[in-house]
Structures are given as structure tokens and as C-alpha cells.
Amino acid sequence: MPRSLTLKELEAFACLAEHLNYKVAAQHVFVSQPALTRIIQTAEQKLDVRLFDRNTRRVELSPSGRELLPIARRLLSEFHDALHDLSGFIGGRRGNISVACLPSAAAGLLPPVMAELQQTHPLVTIALHPSSGHLLPRLLKEGTADFAISGRPTDSVLSYEPLLSDPLVLMCSAKDPGPASSKSLWDFITKRPLISSGSASSIRQVVDRLMEGKHIAVNARYEVANISVLGAMVSAGLGISIVPTMALRLMDTSQVATHPLDLPGASREIGILTRNGRTLSSASQHFLNCLRREALRRSATTTRSRR
């Protein structure tokens, strides 16, 4: 059976077939004329056919050469296209990114990051997997996601890079007079029915720690897993709730009043989770760089607003 030709042999053959001149073809493939002759002879030996009919005056393709030429051109084109695609992937100009994230981060943090990446890397596609905080490490370890946007993990298999603090706010109905009607913020909170996020929510964990730090028993009148439903319940005057600022993007706040909690620990930390030992693609690295810039912009804005 004929042996396979190398890429170098295919390129030499196609170039000679185009120019039908050994001297010119040798210059195009950057070899000497005797070296080109040897490459063509090796290809002919492998295929056990003559590819060119040649004499002292001219070079012509043989019938086998004419048959091989479109095949060689197709193979070379496919190879160079694949190499171009690989180069684009390595350079981060193309590729697929899979991001596991908290729903509030998906709505309140990632859209401007994705818009920036779309402008600079239009061939990169992004798949978002919004999920509860306790599920994100599993999605990352299973390989469903390249990285995750969440709070600090407890799993040593994962690395964590802090990004920003998401301040907590107190929510109440717009018809409620708010904390100003009470002796103190905590007096107001303890005298209103509390609506808590579901027990699996990362929001619930942060709020419970805050209230326990103030020695306030967490006795929620209502518990709801869906954050948009929580917002609707607050709007209806069923109670108050404490949520991170980014979570407000997930609900209708037109009938809600929010009050900042300017207290130590009244924030949720958001960061980047990656799996130890797993290399991120260049496209993912570009995404994370955009994310870091957005986090810095927000931190700078928060700092200026507090002055």
C-alpha cells in the first residue's frame, strides 16, 4: 500500500504543480533545487507513481499528479484552516467559556463584563450556569464550568481569588416609613416580620451570620428560595428582608425601599473559584481580566461615594 505523504511533501508537490519550474518552486518552499527534487522523488517512491513528466525543457503533471493535485490542495487548505483555528484558540480570539455563578452575580456583575469581551473577542462564546452557592463547587469539579463566581469555598481542591464586596441592604415596602420610624436600625428589624432567603442560598448564610453577630435570633416569618418572589413579598408589605445589593437586579424594586446597612460585616464577598491544577484557556483568561477590571471600577466607585 502507498505510504502517507508528509505535509512538507504535499506542500512541495502543490507548489511545483503550480509553477512547473523547479527553481521557482524551490524558492517558494524555501529549499534548494536539489532538495526539492529529492522531496518530489521521495513522494513518488511512497506512492509508487510518477507525479511529473519532466525533460530538459519542461515539467508537466502526470495523470497521477493531476489526480493528486486537488486532493493535496484540499488537505493543505484544511490543515492551514485548522492551524488558524488553533492559533485563534491559543491566542484567546476564539473559544467557548463556561461560567458557573451566583444568580445575583450573573445579573448584577457579569453583563458589562460580557459586553466588553464581545467588543474585543467577538468569536468567543459564553455559557452561563447560574446556580445556588452550594452547587457551584460541584459544577466546577465536574468540569461543567471552567471557573465560578461565588463566595469563598471550604473545599481545598478549589482556589479562590477575592474580587469585591457586595454590600447588604435592608428592604421594606415603599409604604413602610422605614428605620427612621424606630429608635434604631436593629429595633426596626426586630419589630418587622422577616422574610429570609432559602436555607441553601449564599445570601441566607451571610445574613444569618450578620444577625447572629448582633445577638439577634433569626426567626423568619417567611422563607422563600426564589429571590424574585422574595422581592414581591416585600413589595406587598409582608415583611422586610436583607439582601446583597446585586440581588436587587433579580427582582422588581419599583414598590420597595432600600436602606444601606453601614455596619462591619454587612457585605458579601464575591470572588473567582478555579480548580487547582486545571489550566484555563486564553479566552477564559481574557474574560477574567475583564471581570477584574469591572471589579476595580466598582470598588473605586464605592470608595468615592463614601467620601
VOFIBA-27456 format. One record per residue (C-alpha): residue number from 1; z, x, y. Coordinates in steps of 0.2 Angstrom, whole numbers, plus 5000, padded with zeros to 4 digits. Layout:
VOFIBA-27456
[NUM, [Z, X, Y]]
...
This chain:
VOFIBA-27456
[1, [5000, 5000, 5000]]
[2, [4997, 5006, 5018]]
[3, [5012, 5013, 5026]]
[4, [5018, 5007, 5043]]
[5, [5012, 5014, 5059]]
[6, [5024, 5021, 5072]]
[7, [5025, 5015, 5089]]
[8, [5018, 5031, 5095]]
[9, [5003, 5030, 5083]]
[10, [4999, 5012, 5089]]
[11, [5000, 5017, 5107]]
[12, [4989, 5032, 5104]]
[13, [4976, 5021, 5094]]
[14, [4976, 5007, 5108]]
[15, [4974, 5020, 5122]]
[16, [4959, 5029, 5113]]
[17, [4951, 5012, 5109]]
[18, [4952, 5008, 5127]]
[19, [4945, 5024, 5134]]
[20, [4934, 5030, 5119]]
[21, [4937, 5048, 5125]]
[22, [4950, 5059, 5118]]
[23, [4953, 5069, 5133]]
[24, [4956, 5054, 5144]]
[25, [4967, 5045, 5131]]
[26, [4977, 5061, 5129]]
[27, [4981, 5062, 5147]]
[28, [4987, 5043, 5147]]
[29, [4998, 5046, 5132]]
[30, [5005, 5062, 5139]]
[31, [5000, 5073, 5124]]
[32, [4987, 5087, 5122]]
[33, [4970, 5083, 5115]]
[34, [4973, 5091, 5098]]
[35, [4989, 5082, 5097]]
[36, [4981, 5065, 5100]]
[37, [4968, 5070, 5086]]
[38, [4982, 5073, 5074]]
[39, [4991, 5057, 5078]]
[40, [4975, 5047, 5075]]
[41, [4972, 5056, 5059]]
[42, [4989, 5053, 5053]]
[43, [4987, 5034, 5057]]
[44, [4970, 5034, 5047]]
[45, [4979, 5043, 5032]]
[46, [4993, 5030, 5032]]
[47, [4981, 5015, 5032]]
[48, [4968, 5024, 5021]]
[49, [4954, 5019, 5033]]
[50, [4944, 5027, 5047]]
[51, [4948, 5019, 5064]]
[52, [4935, 5028, 5074]]
[53, [4917, 5034, 5071]]
[54, [4915, 5050, 5081]]
[55, [4902, 5063, 5083]]
[56, [4899, 5077, 5096]]
[57, [4893, 5064, 5109]]
[58, [4903, 5048, 5107]]
[59, [4918, 5039, 5100]]
[60, [4917, 5021, 5093]]
[61, [4929, 5010, 5085]]
[62, [4925, 5007, 5066]]
[63, [4925, 4989, 5059]]
[64, [4943, 4993, 5053]]
[65, [4948, 4999, 5071]]
[66, [4940, 4983, 5079]]
[67, [4951, 4973, 5067]]
[68, [4967, 4983, 5071]]
[69, [4965, 4983, 5090]]
[70, [4970, 4965, 5094]]
[71, [4985, 4967, 5082]]
[72, [4990, 4983, 5090]]
[73, [4989, 4976, 5107]]
[74, [5000, 4961, 5102]]
[75, [5013, 4972, 5094]]
[76, [5014, 4983, 5109]]
[77, [5015, 4969, 5121]]
[78, [5029, 4960, 5111]]
[79, [5038, 4977, 5110]]
[80, [5037, 4980, 5128]]
[81, [5042, 4962, 5132]]
[82, [5057, 4964, 5121]]
[83, [5062, 4980, 5129]]
[84, [5060, 4972, 5146]]
[85, [5072, 4958, 5140]]
[86, [5084, 4970, 5133]]
[87, [5084, 4980, 5149]]
[88, [5087, 4964, 5159]]
[89, [5102, 4960, 5147]]
[90, [5109, 4978, 5149]]
[91, [5107, 4978, 5167]]
[92, [5115, 4960, 5169]]
[93, [5100, 4952, 5176]]
[94, [5099, 4940, 5161]]
[95, [5110, 4934, 5148]]
[96, [5122, 4920, 5143]]
[97, [5140, 4919, 5149]]
[98, [5153, 4908, 5140]]
[99, [5169, 4904, 5151]]
[100, [5185, 4896, 5144]]
[101, [5195, 4890, 5159]]
[102, [5208, 4878, 5165]]
[103, [5200, 4862, 5171]]
[104, [5208, 4864, 5189]]
[105, [5200, 4882, 5189]]
[106, [5183, 4875, 5184]]
[107, [5183, 4863, 5198]]
[108, [5193, 4872, 5211]]
[109, [5189, 4890, 5209]]
[110, [5173, 4893, 5199]]
[111, [5159, 4883, 5208]]
[112, [5157, 4896, 5223]]
[113, [5158, 4910, 5210]]
[114, [5144, 4902, 5200]]
[115, [5134, 4899, 5216]]
[116, [5135, 4917, 5221]]
[117, [5130, 4923, 5204]]
[118, [5115, 4911, 5204]]
[119, [5109, 4919, 5220]]
[120, [5110, 4937, 5214]]
[121, [5106, 4934, 5195]]
[122, [5096, 4918, 5193]]
[123, [5091, 4921, 5175]]
[124, [5109, 4921, 5169]]
[125, [5115, 4905, 5161]]
[126, [5134, 4900, 5161]]
[127, [5143, 4888, 5149]]
[128, [5160, 4882, 5155]]
[129, [5173, 4876, 5142]]
[130, [5187, 4868, 5152]]
[131, [5202, 4865, 5141]]
[132, [5221, 4865, 5141]]
[133, [5230, 4881, 5144]]
[134, [5237, 4882, 5126]]
[135, [5220, 4881, 5119]]
[136, [5211, 4894, 5129]]
[137, [5218, 4910, 5120]]
[138, [5211, 4902, 5103]]
[139, [5194, 4899, 5111]]
[140, [5194, 4917, 5116]]
[141, [5200, 4924, 5100]]
[142, [5187, 4914, 5090]]
[143, [5173, 4920, 5101]]
[144, [5168, 4904, 5108]]
[145, [5171, 4911, 5125]]
[146, [5168, 4929, 5132]]
[147, [5183, 4928, 5143]]
[148, [5195, 4914, 5150]]
[149, [5203, 4909, 5167]]
[150, [5221, 4904, 5164]]
[151, [5239, 4909, 5166]]
[152, [5247, 4924, 5159]]
[153, [5246, 4924, 5140]]
[154, [5260, 4928, 5127]]
[155, [5248, 4935, 5114]]
[156, [5247, 4954, 5113]]
[157, [5229, 4953, 5107]]
[158, [5224, 4947, 5124]]
[159, [5223, 4957, 5141]]
[160, [5227, 4949, 5157]]
[161, [5222, 4953, 5175]]
[162, [5231, 4943, 5189]]
[163, [5219, 4935, 5201]]
[164, [5228, 4924, 5213]]
[165, [5242, 4912, 5216]]
[166, [5239, 4893, 5216]]
[167, [5252, 4885, 5227]]
[168, [5261, 4870, 5221]]
[169, [5261, 4854, 5232]]
[170, [5271, 4838, 5232]]
[171, [5260, 4822, 5230]]
[172, [5265, 4805, 5236]]
[173, [5257, 4789, 5240]]
[174, [5249, 4789, 5258]]
[175, [5260, 4774, 5261]]
[176, [5276, 4784, 5257]]
[177, [5285, 4791, 5273]]
[178, [5287, 4807, 5263]]
[179, [5300, 4821, 5263]]
[180, [5304, 4818, 5282]]
[181, [5312, 4802, 5277]]
[182, [5326, 4811, 5267]]
[183, [5339, 4824, 5270]]
[184, [5330, 4837, 5261]]
[185, [5314, 4840, 5250]]
[186, [5324, 4840, 5234]]
[187, [5334, 4825, 5239]]
[188, [5317, 4816, 5242]]
[189, [5310, 4822, 5225]]
[190, [5326, 4816, 5215]]
[191, [5325, 4799, 5223]]
[192, [5307, 4795, 5218]]
[193, [5300, 4792, 5201]]
[194, [5292, 4807, 5194]]
[195, [5275, 4807, 5186]]
[196, [5273, 4823, 5175]]
[197, [5258, 4831, 5168]]
[198, [5256, 4831, 5149]]
[199, [5268, 4842, 5139]]
[200, [5253, 4853, 5134]]
[201, [5247, 4856, 5152]]
[202, [5250, 4873, 5160]]
[203, [5254, 4863, 5176]]
[204, [5269, 4855, 5167]]
[205, [5276, 4871, 5162]]
[206, [5276, 4878, 5180]]
[207, [5283, 4863, 5187]]
[208, [5297, 4861, 5174]]
[209, [5302, 4880, 5177]]
[210, [5302, 4876, 5196]]
[211, [5314, 4861, 5195]]
[212, [5325, 4869, 5182]]
[213, [5327, 4884, 5194]]
[214, [5334, 4872, 5206]]
[215, [5345, 4865, 5193]]
[216, [5336, 4848, 5194]]
[217, [5335, 4839, 5177]]
[218, [5317, 4835, 5173]]
[219, [5317, 4816, 5169]]
[220, [5299, 4810, 5172]]
[221, [5297, 4791, 5173]]
[222, [5279, 4793, 5168]]
[223, [5270, 4807, 5158]]
[224, [5251, 4807, 5158]]
[225, [5239, 4820, 5151]]
[226, [5224, 4816, 5162]]
[227, [5226, 4824, 5179]]
[228, [5214, 4811, 5187]]
[229, [5224, 4797, 5180]]
[230, [5240, 4805, 5187]]
[231, [5232, 4805, 5204]]
[232, [5228, 4787, 5203]]
[233, [5246, 4783, 5198]]
[234, [5252, 4792, 5213]]
[235, [5240, 4783, 5224]]
[236, [5246, 4767, 5218]]
[237, [5264, 4771, 5223]]
[238, [5271, 4773, 5205]]
[239, [5279, 4789, 5209]]
[240, [5277, 4807, 5215]]
[241, [5271, 4822, 5207]]
[242, [5270, 4841, 5209]]
[243, [5253, 4849, 5205]]
[244, [5244, 4866, 5210]]
[245, [5233, 4865, 5224]]
[246, [5217, 4867, 5214]]
[247, [5221, 4852, 5203]]
[248, [5218, 4841, 5219]]
[249, [5200, 4844, 5216]]
[250, [5201, 4834, 5200]]
[251, [5207, 4818, 5207]]
[252, [5204, 4805, 5221]]
[253, [5216, 4810, 5235]]
[254, [5210, 4798, 5248]]
[255, [5226, 4787, 5246]]
[256, [5238, 4802, 5243]]
[257, [5248, 4813, 5255]]
[258, [5252, 4831, 5250]]
[259, [5266, 4842, 5256]]
[260, [5267, 4860, 5253]]
[261, [5282, 4867, 5244]]
[262, [5286, 4883, 5253]]
[263, [5298, 4889, 5241]]
[264, [5300, 4905, 5230]]
[265, [5291, 4902, 5213]]
[266, [5282, 4887, 5219]]
[267, [5265, 4893, 5213]]
[268, [5255, 4895, 5198]]
[269, [5247, 4912, 5194]]
[270, [5229, 4912, 5188]]
[271, [5221, 4927, 5180]]
[272, [5207, 4933, 5169]]
[273, [5210, 4934, 5150]]
[274, [5200, 4945, 5139]]
[275, [5201, 4951, 5121]]
[276, [5207, 4968, 5118]]
[277, [5193, 4979, 5110]]
[278, [5179, 4967, 5115]]
[279, [5166, 4974, 5127]]
[280, [5159, 4961, 5140]]
[281, [5141, 4960, 5144]]
[282, [5134, 4966, 5160]]
[283, [5131, 4948, 5165]]
[284, [5150, 4944, 5162]]
[285, [5155, 4959, 5172]]
[286, [5144, 4953, 5187]]
[287, [5152, 4936, 5185]]
[288, [5170, 4943, 5185]]
[289, [5166, 4954, 5200]]
[290, [5160, 4938, 5210]]
[291, [5176, 4930, 5204]]
[292, [5187, 4944, 5210]]
[293, [5178, 4944, 5227]]
[294, [5182, 4925, 5228]]
[295, [5200, 4928, 5224]]
[296, [5202, 4941, 5238]]
[297, [5193, 4929, 5250]]
[298, [5206, 4915, 5246]]
[299, [5221, 4927, 5247]]
[300, [5215, 4933, 5264]]
[301, [5213, 4915, 5270]]
[302, [5230, 4910, 5264]]
[303, [5238, 4926, 5272]]
[304, [5230, 4922, 5289]]
[305, [5235, 4903, 5288]]
[306, [5254, 4908, 5285]]
[307, [5254, 4919, 5301]]
